[in-house]
């Protein structure tokens, strides 16, 4: 992953700026998926090439300081405000460390779900259906829903982040009856996500799901409806 210098002006400068935002979004989406399939990667942005270029000493002090700052921000301001502030400073890499910390915390709390839970791909409906990847992991009534955007170049346009109704329009994730929890907790922002009935079906609108944060890992452990 490499960035284009932002010292250009005019159309070239705008193109470089859009490209950099797209690369940040793609890197975060990849990391969210990696966390769910238990892959390993760097905790912060890394601009090295492939092996053996990335075999170097790890700056544990810098990572510890960054994580301490993130946890303090999270405790003081709450998950939503913390996530928003980190999104505003994408280039410092702390948003990736935040995702790692939140996912490892969730995996520790839901060990059996991560270890033994089944995978179920989800159908997506609407105008942006081809531009999101969504699935659940489930064990009994304990369910985790993961959704990340894809094909960022066509998705974002002039927007800095793939969030809100202007990006996602009428697109929604269809939930099967056996996974029909009434409410979900967005583990990255602590927001409550409510199941709706868009398009005549039961599911979650992406304008709500990606309202302020462009990736989603939802947890539900209540009894399913019906």
N, C-alpha and C positions, 0 to 999 in steps of 0.2 A: 504494500500500500504506500503510495507516495502522493504528495500534494503539489499543486501547481502554484508557483509564486503569484502573489496577489498585487504585484506592482504594475500590472498592465492597466490601461484605461480603456474606456469605451466598451465596445462589444466584446473584445477579447478579455477584458477585465471581468465583465459580468459572467462570461463563460467560465473563466477560471474559478470565480467565486461559487457558481452553481456546481461545478465539478467537485470542488472540495467538500461542499455540503453533502453531495451524493456519496462520496467516498466515506465520509464519517458515518452516514446512515447505514451504508452497506456493512461497514466494519462492526457496528453495534448489533445489527440484525444477525450477522454471522456469529457473534459472540453469544447472543441469547440462545441461538440454536445449539451452539457448542455446549453451553451449560446444561441443556436439557438432555443431550446424548452423552454427557459426561466426558467430552473431549477436553484437552488441556491446551491452554494458550497463555500468552503473556497477560499480566494484570493491567498494564498500561499500553498505550500505543507504542509500537516498535517498528522502526523504519529500516531495519536490517533486511538483508536478502535471505535466501534459503540457507540451510546448513551448508558449510560450517560457520557462516558469517554470524549466525545468532547464538553461537556458543560462547558466551561471555559472562563475566561476573554479574550477578543480580544485585541491584542497588536496593537491598532490603530496608535500609534506613529511609529512603525516599518513599517507598511503598508503605511502610509503617506510619510515617508522618501523614501521608495522604489519606490513609484509611482512618487514622485517628481524627483528622479534620472532618472527614465525611461522616463518621459516626457522631461526632459532636454536633454537626449541622443537622443531622437526622433527628437527634434527641431534642435539640432546641427548637427547630422550626417544623418538624414533622416530615414524613416521607414525601408528600407532594411538593412542598416548597424546596426540599433538598434536591429532589430529582430535577425540578425546574431550573434551579440555579446551576446544576451540573450540566444540563443541556445548553445553557447559555454560554458555557465555557468548554465546548466540545474538544477543542484542540489540546487542552492540557491532559486529556486522557483519564481524568478522574471518573467520568461517567462509566467507563469500562470497569474500573475497580469497584464502583458502586454496584453494577450489575453482578459482578463476581461475588461480592459480599452478600448481597441479597439472595442470590441463588444458592449459595452454600448454606446460608442460614435456613432457607426453606428446605433444602435437602436434608439437613440435620433434623429439622422438626418433622419431616415426613419421610423418614428413612424407608419404611416399608413400601410406600407408594413409589418412590424412585427406584427401589431395588426390584420390586415384584410387579409393579403396575403394568397393565396392558396398554398398548398404543391403539388409538382410533383416529384416523384422518377425518377431518371435518369438511363439509361442503360449504362453499362460499357463493353467495348470490349477489347480483347487482353489477353495476358498470365497471367496478374495479376488482371483480372476482378473480381475475388472473394475476393480480398483483399483491396477493397475500398468501402466506403459508400458515395453516392452522391445524392443530391436532390436540387431542386430549390424552392424558395418561390417567388411568382409573384403577381403583382397587376397592371393591364394594361401593359404598357411597362417597368415598374420598376421591375427588376429581381435581385434576390440574389441567387448565386450558392454556395453550401457548399459541400466540399469533404474532407473526412478524411480517412486515412489508417486503416485497421483492420488486425487481425491475424498476429501481429508483429513478433512472434517467427519464423514463416516461411519466413517472408518478408525481414527482415533486414540482417540476416546472420552475417557477420563480420563488417558490416557498422554501424557507430554510429547513423546515422539518415536515415530515409526512403526517400532519395532525389536522384534526377538525373536519367539518363537513365540506369545506371547499375542496379538499383532497379526496375524501372518501364517498361523498354523495350518498347514494342509496345502497351502498354495499353493506352486506351483513353476513354473519356467520350462522349457519343453520345448526341447531342443536338437536340431536336425536332424543327421542322420548326418554331413553334410559339415562341420559345425562342432563335432564331438564331440572337443574337447580334454579330456584327462584332468584337467588342473589349470589354474587361472587365477590371475592375480595381481590382487588388488583394488588399483587404483592410488591410491586415496584413503587406504587404511590399511596397505598392503603385506601384508595377510593372504593366505594361500593358500586358494582356494576349490576344493573337490573336487567333481567331478561325481558325483551319486548316482543312485539308481533309484527315485524316489518315484512312487507311483501306477502302477507297472509300466512306466514309460518312463524314458528317460535325460534327466537335466536337473539343475537346481540348485534346491534348496529355498529359498524366500524367508526362512524363519526363519534359515537359515545366511547367505544373501546379505546380508540386512539385520539381522544379528545384533547389531551395535553401532552401525552407521552407516546412516542411512536412505536413502542413495543409493549406487549402485554403478556403477563404470566398471571392467570387468575386461579384462585384456589377456592374450592367449595367443599365443605364436609358436612353439610346438613343432609337431611333425607330428601330424595328427589320428589318432585310433585307428581300427582296422579294416583 
